[in-house]
Amino acid sequence: MKFYQNFRQMDIVIALGTGSRWMDNELRYALRSIETYLEGYGDVLLVGEKPKWIQNVRHFDISDVPGRKNFSIFQKILTGCEWVNGDDFIFWNDDHFLLKPFHVKQFKYWYDGDCWEWSHKATGLYQRATTNTNNLPGKNNHYTDIHVPIVYNKHLFANLLKLDWKQEYIIKSAYTKQIDGPFELMADFKVNKWLTRNEWIGKLQNKLFFSIGSYAVNADFKILMQELYPNKSKYEK
């Protein structure tokens, strides 16, 4: 499947929960990175909580299911499927940041190893979800749940409703089991520890995207983000 056939624009769906330790500033800079570097996108749909400073997005208030992180995200993406323009859309997390000019036609299904490998690395509930996904039949077993955005086709995404959602799955990899690509290897890159500004600059060399955990946020990181994305986006009041 080539998702850019009959291409016009792709909407962006962002699922947002509660409990940001940085007062949703991750989302602020994710949106700035989109507006600065991404070409070919349409509306932004925010599904879940809506920060007070947000504007110019289409918002759908969907609550999380306690203790069911992946299923909660799945429900929010399904809501996006109902409301996006066109069949294909980009799912973008609030902690994914784009670093250079990029057109939506250039999206690949990036992966890092396979689900079997990651099921042996993971722990706790995520290990169970990864193992469940590893055991699903499919055309491939690529681990595509790395920390980058992904393109979904809303009709193919609806096939995931057939899964037994009494248990958890990792959503990207479950989705990409049913497709032929285009796939491309990319090392997962997420930082969840304090780094100095210079350490960050070194790590971001030649990266297209990067992602963070809440423990990455310190004074140097805040300075870095303002340097990378200094301009307020149209999504901020």
C-alpha positions, 0 to 999 in steps of 0.5 A: 500500500502506498498511502500517498496515492491520490494525495491531498493532505494528511490530518494529524491526530494527537492523543493526550492524557493527563499527568504531564510533569512539564505542564503539557509543554511537550505538546507545545514544542511538538506543535512548533516542530510540526509547523516549522518543518512538516509539509503537506499536513492538514488539520490537527485533531487533539483527542483527550485532555485539552490544555488551556493554551491550545487553539486552532485544533479540532478537539474531542474529549475522550477519557482514559480507561484506568490501568489500560494505557494502550487500550485508551490510546487505541480508543482515541485513535479510533475517534480520530479515524471517525473525524479525519479528512481522507483515509490516511492520517498521521498519528503523532505523540505529544513528545515527538519532535521533528528536527528538519524539513520533511514532507508527509509523502516521505513517511516510512514505517520505521522499525527497530528489530522485531516484536519477539526481541522487544518482548524479551527486553520489556518489563511489566504490562508493556512486556505482556502487550509486546508478547501478545503482539508478537503472537499475532499472525501477520505479514511481518513481525517488525517492532514499529512502536518506536518513538516517531510518528506513523501513518495510519489508514483508517480502514486498515486501523479498524481491523484492530477492532477484531483483536481481543481487547480484554488484553493489551497490544502495542498498537503500531506493531499490531497495525503494521503486521497487516501491511507490506510497507514501505518499511525502513530500519531506524534505531529508536531514540528516546531520552529519559534522563538529564543531559547538558545542552552540549550533550543534547546537541551531540545526540541530535546530530543527523536525527530526523525525530527525537523523543523524551521522557519526563525525567529528561526535562531540566533547565538545559533541556528547556533552553535547548527546546526554546533554541530549536523552536523559538517561534510560537505556533498558531496553535498557541494562544 
